Amino acid sequence: MRWLRRLIGDPLPEDFPGRLVESENAIGSAAVRGGGYLVVTELGLWIPDGGRARRIGWHLVSKATWGDGTLTLTEADETGTAGPAVVLRDREPVRFELPRPGKVPWLIRRRVDGSIRARHRAELTSGGVWFVQRKLPGRDGVVLQARPDPGADLEVVAAIAREAADKLAPPQV
């Protein structure tokens, strides 16, 4: 099957160290200066990770910006729950210099934006919190995520998660 992918233009590099699942397809890729690749699939973004590669699901990409030949990526970790919401904490941004980016930055923006179904910002006395309803890659349904500002009271976040769930209309299918 590899020869067929090459014939029709599979964007997965030959020396890519990751292992895509059977139903996963590379949509675009770009070499990273210093080694490795960014590989865009329908399930997430594969990034270089210490000589290997790992996939970040689109629902865990908090922010991706492109400028001056560099993609800056902020990944989120699921740290718990607050009512019906999954609580996220952003990692430190990581930068990938792409000498020949092709359509990868555009594909990433499209996938990240496409995963968001609805959002709601709640201001608290101890900061604020974003509630975001996102599609889970490769699965039916959505997840409600809460991304509190540093210092926000998580008990208050849990209390208003139910209200945010009500305010965020179910996505139109």
Backbone hydrogen bonds, N-H to C=O, Kabsch-Sander energy under -0.5 kcal/mol:
donor,donor_aa,acceptor,acceptor_aa,energy
5,R,1,M,-2.1
6,R,2,R,-2.3
7,L,3,W,-2.1
8,I,4,L,-2.4
9,G,5,R,-0.8
10,D,5,R,-2.8
16,F,13,P,-1.6
20,L,18,G,-0.5
24,E,21,V,-1.9
27,I,40,V,-3.7
28,G,40,V,-1.2
30,A,38,L,-2.0
32,V,36,G,-2.6
33,R,97,E,-3.0
35,G,32,V,-2.5
38,L,30,A,-2.6
39,V,37,Y,-0.5
39,V,46,W,-1.9
40,V,28,G,-3.0
41,T,44,G,-2.4
42,E,25,N,-0.7
45,L,56,I,-2.4
46,W,39,V,-3.1
46,W,44,G,-0.5
47,I,54,R,-2.7
49,D,52,R,-2.3
52,R,49,D,-1.0
54,R,47,I,-2.2
56,I,45,L,-2.4
57,G,55,R,-0.5
58,W,43,L,-0.8
60,L,57,G,-2.4
61,V,58,W,-1.4
62,S,60,L,-0.9
62,S,74,T,-1.9
63,K,74,T,-1.6
65,T,72,T,-2.4
67,G,70,T,-1.9
70,T,67,G,-1.7
71,L,96,F,-2.9
72,T,65,T,-2.9
72,T,70,T,-0.6
73,L,71,L,-0.6
73,L,94,V,-3.1
74,T,63,K,-3.2
75,E,73,L,-0.6
76,A,60,L,-2.7
77,D,89,R,-2.6
79,T,77,D,-0.6
79,T,87,V,-2.8
80,G,87,V,-0.9
82,A,85,A,-2.8
85,A,82,A,-2.0
86,V,144,L,-2.8
87,V,80,G,-2.6
87,V,85,A,-0.5
88,L,146,A,-2.9
89,R,77,D,-2.1
91,R,75,E,-3.3
94,V,73,L,-2.7
96,F,71,L,-2.7
98,L,69,G,-2.6
98,L,96,F,-0.5
104,V,101,P,-2.0
107,L,103,K,-2.7
108,I,104,V,-2.6
109,R,105,P,-2.3
110,R,106,W,-2.5
111,R,107,L,-2.4
112,V,108,I,-2.8
113,D,109,R,-2.7
114,G,110,R,-2.1
115,S,111,R,-1.1
115,S,112,V,-0.7
116,I,112,V,-0.6
116,I,113,D,-1.0
117,R,115,S,-0.5
117,R,133,Q,-3.4
118,A,133,Q,-1.4
120,H,131,F,-2.6
122,A,129,V,-2.7
124,L,127,G,-3.5
127,G,124,L,-1.3
129,V,122,A,-2.2
130,W,147,R,-1.7
131,F,120,H,-3.2
132,V,130,W,-0.5
132,V,145,Q,-2.5
133,Q,118,A,-3.0
134,R,132,V,-0.6
134,R,143,V,-2.7
135,K,115,S,-3.0
136,L,141,G,-1.3
139,R,136,L,-1.8
143,V,134,R,-2.6
145,Q,132,V,-3.2
145,Q,143,V,-0.6
146,A,86,V,-3.0
147,R,130,W,-3.0
149,D,128,G,-3.2
152,A,149,D,-2.1
154,L,152,A,-0.6
157,V,153,D,-2.1
158,A,154,L,-2.4
159,A,155,E,-1.9
160,I,156,V,-2.1
161,A,157,V,-1.0
162,R,158,A,-0.7
164,A,160,I,-2.6
165,A,161,A,-2.4
166,D,162,R,-1.6
167,K,163,E,-1.9
168,L,164,A,-2.0
169,A,167,K,-1.0
173,V,171,P,-0.5
